[in-house]
Amino acid sequence: MSHVYKHIELTGSSTESIEDAVSQALARANQTLHGMRWFEVTETRGHIDQGRVAHWQVTLKVGFTLE
């Protein structure tokens, strides 16, 4: 059986960690997308406040199967 995938780009953010930013993006997308199968981190950046990381932003490609 073969599959056809569509992919979209998401950006998640977190004050905790890169992993949490990814999890936030995927959890939100899961509310409306079905069949998510993979993700690829394409960009990582952060906001600096007073010399410290204030929050992380992570952009991902997310692939899901078409029904």
Order of alpha helices (4+ residues) and beta strands (2+ residues): beta-alpha-beta-beta
